[in-house]
Amino acid sequence: MIKELLAHVRPHRGILVLGGLLGLVGSAAGLAMPLLAKYVVDAFGEDRSMAGPLIALSVAVVIGAVVSALGTYLMERTGEGIVLGARRRLVDRLFRLKVADVDRLKPGDLLSRVTGDTTLLRAVLTNGIVNSIGAVFMLVGAIVMMATMDGVLLLVTLLVVVVIGGLVGLIMPRIQRAQKQAQEAVGEMGAVLDRSLQAYRTVKASGAEEREIAVVGDAATLARDKGLQVAGWTSLAGVATWMAVQIAFLCVLAVGGARVASGALVISSLIAFLLYLFYLVAPIGQIVEGLVQLQQGLAAMKRIKEIEDLPAEPVSAGSAVAGSEPVGIRFEDVVFRYGDDRPIVHDGVSFEVPPGGLTALVGPSGAGKSTVFALLERFYEHQDGMITVDGRDIRDWPLADLRATLGYVEQDAPVLAGTLRENLLFAAQDATEEELLRAVARTRLDDLVARLPEGLETAVGHRGVLLSGGERQRVAIARALLRKPRLLLLDEATSQLDAVNELRLREVIAEVAAETTVLVIAHRLSTVTNADRIVVMEAGGVRAVGTHDELVGRDDLYRELAATQFLVG
């Protein structure tokens, strides 16, 4: 973990060294002050002019303050750069993870890792490490100066500091463990809150506000309790540090007073020694704080590494997919399950979709229809059998090329916060204005554009809340069409449309099917009665393939589905 932490520092090591050197200069100026104070006391006792020592002391104060301020600014500036780099690296990893892994994670917890955990790195990699180095220098310098004053008093001081330091060392692992638990609790609170906010209208409609407030409140309370554990151990480390200096002061005062009384030590040396002793407070405190921050950073690094260590999809720029001809697909004895401990979803699925035309997948819920699309997009990898696209094994396709070949409209037709134009061009940033307007017209969105106050530049709200369900579906279809896919995948594309708009969309699908391959999942059979072929799925397998009329005549399940929707007697 320490190597991983230092990897984030490496790009900034030059400016960190400069900041550290400035910190050392500031520390050196600070170390000179007690010695200069001794000279002032000596000059006062010997009735000499104090102007020279006082001027030197003032110059040391000013130089130390200016240099330390500049060093602190460089540290903070570097810290922000480290956080930016860590966040970019983590976000890059997040968007390259496999869908299967993201499905297991909670969005709120992921957000916590990108925001909170990366922020902790700033403290440990700047203040925690660099300031601790400066503190060590100041501590060693102070000890050297104290040794020149009186070796006996130095031994008394070190004895106390070492004993208390051993106790602090025992506390550090507990701080790291408590910090990791606290960050996990904050992530869980974010996940619980995100769950409620994603279903905000459902919460309202169900009258479940109080219950959800209580659930989030319980998660917040747990986060508070874990945070208090961190605070408790951190406070204990701080108290131990304070006690070390205070006990050392009392011991030095007692022993030093006796040595002054015996004539073994002059009073000015005792005063300077005590000043140096109090100078130990800051560096010892910084070292302890640095160790605490190191434990917090290690805890954060572990959570970040949990994401970075997850397998990512292969990075491929892809090549221009040659041609625009429709592609065909073939499933041969495909076996798939979502996990080793999960039931089989596809158990020997076999069917073929020739290039061009409209093919429909129908069947009861849980038959494995949407999984067909997930496997085609390679969101998941099948365990057995073969899937080919355009006669080529799907695993041999570069991922970027495969997905550039497909246009995918999800069942819930997600719309992102932003303008209508941004949503339409989301998958085809280089589409021309003419192509955009044609897609709008084909999906019957022109009435919507005309009605919106700013047309295509109108913001559609979070998750497209300002659009109706049918409008969101048509936006998703237009977005897919602008991608110019060679195979268009439509998952329940008409589920939220009224009868008039469904009829219009059926016309659009028929148009598109004349120039590309269209594969539709449909529970509403009226959408696909004119399909070139219909694949009937049940219990993870294919039971029949044919046209609407053929299946009504020879497949009991399809006939039952058609009868329940009043398509047959």
C-alpha positions in Angstrom: 0.0 0.0 0.0 2.9 2.4 0.8 4.3 1.7 -2.7 0.9 2.5 -4.2 0.7 5.7 -2.2 4.2 6.8 -3.4 3.1 6.0 -7.0 0.7 8.9 -6.8 3.5 11.2 -5.5 6.0 10.3 -8.3 4.7 12.7 -11.0 4.9 15.6 -8.5 8.3 14.7 -6.8 10.1 17.7 -8.1 7.8 20.3 -6.6 7.4 18.2 -3.5 11.2 18.3 -3.0 11.2 22.0 -3.5 8.4 22.4 -1.0 10.2 20.1 1.4 13.4 22.1 1.1 11.5 25.4 1.8 10.0 23.6 4.9 13.5 22.6 6.0 14.7 26.2 5.7 11.8 27.4 7.7 12.6 24.7 10.3 16.2 25.8 10.4 15.1 29.4 11.1 12.9 28.1 13.9 15.8 26.1 15.4 17.9 29.3 15.5 15.4 31.2 17.7 16.1 29.5 21.1 19.8 29.9 20.5 19.4 33.6 19.7 17.1 33.9 22.7 20.0 32.6 24.8 22.3 35.2 23.4 19.7 37.9 24.3 19.6 36.6 27.9 23.4 36.5 28.1 23.7 40.0 26.7 21.1 41.2 29.2 23.0 39.5 32.1 26.4 40.8 31.0 25.0 44.3 30.5 25.9 44.3 26.8 23.8 45.8 23.9 20.9 43.5 22.9 20.4 45.2 19.5 22.4 42.7 17.5 20.8 39.5 19.0 17.3 41.1 18.8 17.8 42.1 15.1 19.0 38.6 14.3 16.1 37.1 16.1 13.6 39.3 14.2 15.2 38.4 10.9 15.0 34.7 11.7 11.3 35.1 12.6 10.5 36.9 9.3 12.5 34.5 7.1 11.1 31.5 8.8 7.5 32.7 8.4 7.9 33.7 4.7 9.7 30.5 3.7 7.3 28.3 5.6 4.3 30.0 4.0 5.7 29.5 0.5 6.5 25.8 1.3 3.0 25.3 2.7 1.4 26.8 -0.5 3.5 24.5 -2.7 2.4 21.5 -0.5 -1.3 22.4 -0.8 -1.0 23.0 -4.6 0.7 19.7 -5.0 -1.9 18.0 -2.9 -4.7 19.2 -5.2 -2.7 17.9 -8.1 -2.4 14.5 -6.4 -6.1 14.3 -5.7 -6.9 15.3 -9.3 -4.6 12.6 -10.6 -6.0 10.0 -8.2 -9.6 10.9 -9.2 -8.9 10.7 -12.9 -7.2 7.4 -12.5 -10.0 6.0 -10.4 -12.8 7.3 -12.7 -11.0 6.0 -15.7 -10.9 2.6 -14.0 -14.6 2.8 -13.0 -15.7 3.3 -16.6 -13.6 0.5 -17.9 -14.8 -2.1 -15.4 -16.9 -5.1 -16.5 -20.6 -4.7 -16.2 -20.8 -7.8 -14.0 -18.5 -6.2 -11.4 -20.3 -2.8 -11.4 -23.6 -4.6 -10.9 -22.2 -5.9 -7.6 -21.1 -2.5 -6.4 -23.2 0.3 -5.0 -23.2 3.7 -6.8 -23.1 5.6 -3.5 -20.1 3.7 -2.3 -18.3 4.2 -5.6 -19.0 7.9 -5.3 -17.5 7.9 -1.8 -14.4 6.3 -3.1 -13.9 8.9 -5.8 -14.6 11.9 -3.5 -13.8 11.0 0.1 -11.1 8.4 -0.2 -9.1 10.3 -2.8 -9.3 13.4 -0.6 -7.6 11.6 2.2 -4.6 10.9 -0.1 -3.9 14.7 -0.2 -3.3 14.9 3.5 -1.1 11.8 3.7 1.0 12.5 0.6 1.7 16.2 1.4 1.3 17.1 5.1 1.6 13.5 6.2 4.9 12.6 4.4 6.6 15.9 3.5 5.8 17.7 6.7 6.8 14.7 8.7 10.2 14.8 7.0 10.5 18.5 8.0 9.4 17.6 11.5 12.0 14.9 11.7 14.7 17.4 10.6 13.5 19.9 13.2 13.4 17.2 15.9 16.9 16.0 15.1 18.2 19.6 15.0 16.5 20.4 18.3 18.0 17.3 19.9 21.5 18.2 18.6 21.2 21.7 20.0 19.8 20.3 23.3 22.9 17.9 23.4 25.2 20.9 23.2 23.4 22.5 26.1 23.4 19.5 28.5 23.7 15.8 27.9 22.0 14.8 31.2 18.9 16.8 30.4 18.8 15.3 26.9 18.8 11.8 28.3 16.0 12.6 30.6 14.0 14.0 27.7 14.6 11.1 25.4 13.7 8.5 28.0 10.3 10.1 28.5 9.7 10.6 24.7 10.7 7.0 23.8 8.4 5.4 26.4 5.4 7.5 25.3 6.4 7.0 21.6 6.1 3.2 22.1 2.6 3.6 23.3 1.7 5.8 20.3 3.1 3.1 18.0 0.7 0.5 19.4 -2.2 2.9 18.6 -1.4 3.4 14.9 -2.7 0.1 13.5 -6.0 0.6 15.4 -6.4 4.0 13.8 -5.9 2.5 10.3 -8.5 -0.3 11.0 -11.0 2.2 12.5 -10.5 4.6 9.6 -11.2 1.9 7.0 -14.4 0.9 8.8 -15.4 4.6 9.0 -14.9 5.1 5.2 -16.9 1.9 4.5 -19.7 3.2 6.7 -19.7 6.5 4.9 -19.9 4.6 1.6 -22.8 2.5 2.8 -24.6 5.7 3.9 -24.1 7.1 0.4 -25.4 3.8 -1.1 -28.5 3.8 1.1 -29.2 7.5 0.2 -28.6 6.9 -3.5 -31.1 4.0 -3.4 -33.8 6.2 -2.0 -33.1 9.2 -4.3 -33.2 6.9 -7.4 -36.7 5.9 -6.4 -37.8 9.3 -5.1 -41.2 9.3 -6.6 -41.9 5.8 -5.4 -40.9 6.8 -1.9 -43.3 9.7 -2.0 -46.1 7.7 -3.6 -45.7 4.9 -1.0 -45.8 7.3 1.9 -42.4 5.9 2.9 -40.6 9.1 3.7 -40.3 8.4 7.4 -39.1 4.9 6.9 -36.4 5.9 4.4 -35.4 8.8 6.6 -34.9 6.3 9.4 -32.9 3.9 7.2 -30.6 6.7 6.0 -30.4 8.0 9.6 -29.4 4.6 10.9 -26.6 4.5 8.2 -25.5 8.0 9.2 -25.5 7.0 12.8 -23.2 4.0 12.1 -20.9 6.3 10.1 -20.9 8.7 13.1 -20.0 5.8 15.5 -17.2 4.6 13.3 -15.9 8.2 13.0 -16.0 8.5 16.7 -13.8 5.4 17.0 -11.2 7.1 14.7 -11.5 10.3 16.7 -11.0 8.4 20.0 -7.8 6.6 18.9 -6.5 9.8 17.2 -7.2 11.8 20.4 -5.4 9.2 22.5 -2.4 9.5 20.2 -2.5 13.3 20.6 -2.8 13.2 24.3 0.1 10.8 24.6 2.2 13.2 22.6 1.2 16.1 24.8 1.9 14.1 27.9 5.4 13.2 26.7 6.4 16.8 26.3 4.7 17.9 29.6 6.3 15.1 31.6 9.6 15.8 29.9 9.3 19.5 30.9 8.6 18.6 34.5 11.5 16.2 34.6 13.9 18.7 32.9 12.8 21.5 35.2 13.5 19.4 38.3 16.8 18.0 37.1 17.9 21.2 35.4 17.0 23.3 38.5 19.2 21.0 40.6 22.0 21.3 38.1 21.7 25.1 38.0 21.8 25.2 41.8 24.9 23.0 41.9 26.6 25.2 39.3 26.9 22.5 36.7 24.6 24.5 34.3 24.1 28.2 33.7 20.5 29.6 33.8 20.6 30.8 30.2 21.4 27.3 29.0 18.5 25.9 31.0 16.2 28.5 29.5 17.4 27.7 26.0 17.0 24.0 26.7 13.4 24.5 27.9 12.7 26.5 24.8 14.1 23.7 22.6 12.0 21.3 24.7 8.8 23.2 23.8 10.1 23.3 20.2 9.8 19.5 20.3 6.0 19.9 20.7 5.5 21.0 17.1 7.7 18.4 15.3 6.6 15.5 17.6 3.0 16.5 17.0 3.6 16.7 13.2 5.2 13.3 13.2 2.3 11.8 15.2 -0.2 13.5 12.9 1.7 12.3 9.9 1.6 8.7 11.2 -2.2 9.1 11.8 -2.7 10.5 8.3 -0.6 7.6 7.0 -2.9 5.1 8.6 -5.9 7.0 7.1 -4.2 7.1 3.7 -3.4 3.4 3.8 -7.1 2.7 4.6 -8.2 4.9 1.7 -5.6 3.3 -0.6 -7.0 -0.1 0.2 -10.5 0.9 -0.8 -9.1 2.6 -4.0 -7.1 -0.5 -4.8 -10.1 -2.7 -4.4 -11.5 -0.9 -7.5 -8.2 -0.7 -9.4 -7.6 -4.4 -8.9 -10.9 -5.4 -10.5 -10.5 -6.8 -14.0 -11.2 -4.2 -16.7 -12.5 -4.6 -20.2 -9.7 -4.7 -22.8 -8.8 -1.2 -23.9 -9.1 -0.9 -27.7 -9.4 2.2 -29.8 -11.1 0.1 -32.4 -10.8 0.5 -36.2 -13.3 1.9 -38.5 -15.9 -0.9 -39.0 -15.9 -1.5 -42.7 -19.1 -1.3 -44.6 -22.6 -0.5 -43.5 -24.3 -3.8 -44.5 -26.6 -5.5 -42.1 -25.0 -8.2 -40.0 -26.4 -11.6 -38.9 -26.0 -13.3 -35.6 -25.9 -16.9 -34.5 -26.3 -18.5 -31.1 -25.1 -22.2 -30.9 -25.8 -24.1 -27.7 -25.0 -21.1 -25.6 -24.8 -21.7 -21.8 -24.7 -18.8 -19.4 -25.2 -18.0 -15.7 -24.6 -14.7 -13.9 -22.4 -16.4 -11.3 -21.2 -19.7 -10.1 -23.8 -19.6 -7.3 -26.6 -18.4 -9.6 -29.0 -20.5 -11.6 -28.5 -21.1 -15.3 -30.1 -18.4 -17.5 -29.3 -19.8 -20.9 -29.2 -23.6 -21.2 -28.2 -24.5 -24.7 -29.8 -21.5 -26.5 -29.6 -21.8 -30.3 -31.1 -19.6 -33.0 -30.1 -17.6 -36.0 -30.8 -14.0 -37.1 -30.0 -13.5 -40.8 -28.7 -10.1 -42.0 -31.4 -7.6 -42.5 -35.1 -7.6 -41.6 -36.9 -7.8 -38.3 -36.5 -10.6 -35.8 -38.4 -10.7 -32.5 -37.6 -12.4 -29.2 -40.8 -13.2 -27.2 -41.6 -15.3 -24.2 -42.5 -15.1 -20.5 -40.5 -13.0 -18.0 -37.3 -14.8 -17.0 -37.0 -16.7 -20.2 -33.5 -15.1 -20.9 -34.5 -12.6 -23.6 -32.6 -9.5 -22.2 -29.6 -11.7 -21.5 -29.3 -12.2 -25.3 -28.6 -8.5 -25.6 -26.3 -8.4 -22.7 -24.2 -11.2 -24.3 -24.2 -9.5 -27.7 -22.9 -6.3 -26.1 -20.4 -8.5 -24.2 -21.5 -7.0 -20.9 -21.1 -10.6 -19.8 -19.2 -13.6 -21.2 -21.0 -16.8 -21.9 -19.6 -20.0 -20.4 -20.2 -22.4 -23.2 -21.3 -22.6 -26.8 -20.6 -20.0 -29.5 -22.0 -16.6 -30.5 -21.1 -15.2 -33.9 -21.7 -11.7 -35.3 -21.3 -11.4 -39.0 -19.9 -14.9 -39.1 -17.2 -14.1 -36.6 -16.9 -15.4 -33.1 -17.9 -12.6 -30.8 -14.8 -13.0 -28.6 -12.6 -12.3 -31.7 -14.1 -8.9 -32.2 -12.3 -5.9 -30.8 -14.7 -4.6 -28.2 -14.8 -1.1 -29.6 -15.6 -2.4 -33.1 -18.3 -4.8 -31.8 -20.1 -2.1 -29.9 -19.8 0.3 -32.8 -21.6 -2.2 -34.9 -24.5 -2.4 -32.5 -27.2 0.1 -31.5 -28.7 -0.7 -28.2 -31.9 0.7 -26.7 -32.3 -0.5 -23.0 -35.6 -1.4 -21.5 -35.8 1.7 -19.2 -34.5 4.0 -21.9 -32.2 6.0 -19.7 -31.9 9.8 -20.5 -29.0 11.7 -18.9 -29.1 15.1 -17.3 -28.4 17.7 -20.0 -30.1 19.1 -23.1 -32.1 17.1 -25.5 -29.4 17.7 -28.2 -26.7 16.3 -25.9 -28.8 13.2 -25.2 -29.5 12.6 -28.9 -25.8 13.0 -29.9 -24.5 11.0 -26.9 -23.5 8.0 -29.0 -22.7 9.9 -32.2 -20.8 13.1 -31.4 -19.9 13.6 -35.1 -23.4 13.4 -36.5 -24.4 16.3 -38.7 -27.3 18.6 -38.1 -29.1 17.1 -41.0 -28.7 13.5 -39.6 -29.9 14.7 -36.2 -33.0 16.3 -37.6 -33.7 13.2 -39.7 -33.5 11.0 -36.6 -35.8 13.4 -34.7 -38.4 13.2 -37.5 -38.1 9.4 -37.9 -38.8 8.8 -34.2 -41.7 11.4 -34.2 -39.9 13.7 -31.8 -40.4 16.8 -34.0 -43.6 17.7 -32.1 -41.7 17.5 -28.8 -38.9 19.7 -30.1 -41.4 22.3 -31.4 -43.2 22.3 -28.0 -40.1 22.7 -25.8 -39.2 26.3 -24.9 -35.6 26.1 -26.3 -36.1 23.2 -28.7 -33.1 20.9 -28.9 -31.2 23.0 -26.3 -33.9 22.5 -23.6 -32.6 20.8 -20.5 -34.4 17.5 -19.8 -33.7 17.3 -16.1 -32.1 14.5 -14.0 -32.7 11.1 -15.7 -34.9 12.9 -18.2 -37.6 13.6 -15.6 -39.1 16.4 -17.7 -39.9 14.0 -20.5 -42.7 11.4 -20.5 -41.9 7.7 -20.6 -42.8 7.4 -24.3 -40.7 10.5 -25.1 -37.7 9.0 -23.3 -38.1 5.8 -25.3 -38.1 7.7 -28.5 -35.1 9.7 -27.5 -33.2 6.5 -26.8 -34.2 5.1 -30.2 -33.2 8.2 -32.0 -29.9 8.1 -30.2 -29.3 4.5 -31.3 -30.2 5.3 -34.9 -27.8 8.2 -35.1 -25.0 5.7 -34.4 -25.9 4.1 -37.8 -25.8 0.5 -36.4 -25.5 -2.6 -38.5 -27.6 -4.4 -35.9 -30.2 -2.6 -33.8 -31.2 -4.1 -30.5 -34.5 -2.9 -29.1 -35.5 -4.1 -25.6 -39.2 -3.4 -25.0 -39.0 -0.4 -27.3 -42.8 0.3 -27.2 -43.7 -0.6 -23.6 -44.4 3.0 -22.6 -46.0 4.2 -25.8 -49.7 4.8 -26.4 -51.4 3.1 -29.3 -50.9 5.9 -31.8 -47.2 6.3 -31.0 -46.8 2.6 -31.0 -48.2 2.4 -34.5 -45.8 5.2 -35.6 -42.9 3.5 -34.0 -43.8 0.2 -35.7 -43.5 2.1 -39.0 -40.1 3.4 -38.0 -38.9 -0.1 -37.1 -40.1 -1.4 -40.4 -38.2 1.4 -42.2 -35.0 0.6 -40.3 -35.4 -3.1 -40.8 -35.4 -2.5 -44.6 -31.8 -1.2 -44.3 -30.3 -3.0 -41.3 -30.8 -5.9 -39.0 -33.3 -5.3 -36.1 -33.7 -7.6 -33.1 -36.6 -6.7 -30.8 -37.6 -8.0 -27.4 -41.3 -7.7 -27.1 -43.9 -8.5 -24.5 -46.5 -6.5 -26.5 -46.9 -8.9 -29.5 -48.8 -6.3 -31.5 -45.3 -4.7 -32.1 -43.9 -7.7 -33.8 -46.8 -9.5 -35.6 -45.2 -8.4 -38.9 -41.7 -9.6 -38.0 -39.9 -11.7 -40.5 -39.2 -14.3 -37.8 -40.1 -14.7 -34.1 -38.0 -16.6 -31.6 -40.1 -18.0 -28.7 -38.0 -18.5 -25.5 -38.9 -20.3 -22.4 -36.9 -21.3 -19.3 -33.6 -20.5 -20.8 -34.1 -22.2 -24.1 -35.6 -21.7 -27.5 -38.8 -23.7 -28.1 -40.0 -22.4 -31.5 -39.1 -20.1 -34.4 -41.4 -18.9 -37.1 -43.7 -16.1 -38.3 -46.7 -14.9 -36.3 -49.2 -17.0 -38.3 -46.9 -20.1 -38.2 -46.5 -19.9 -34.4 -50.2 -19.3 -33.7 -50.8 -22.6 -35.6 -48.2 -24.8 -34.0 -46.9 -23.4 -30.7 -49.1 -23.5 -27.6 -47.1 -21.0 -25.6 -47.1 -18.4 -28.4 -50.8 -19.0 -29.1 -51.5 -18.4 -25.4 -49.5 -15.2 -25.3 -51.3 -14.0 -28.4 -54.7 -14.9 -27.0 -54.1 -13.0 -23.8 -53.4 -9.9 -25.9 -56.5 -10.4 -28.1 -54.4 -11.0 -31.2 -56.2 -14.4 -31.8 -59.4 -15.9 -30.6 
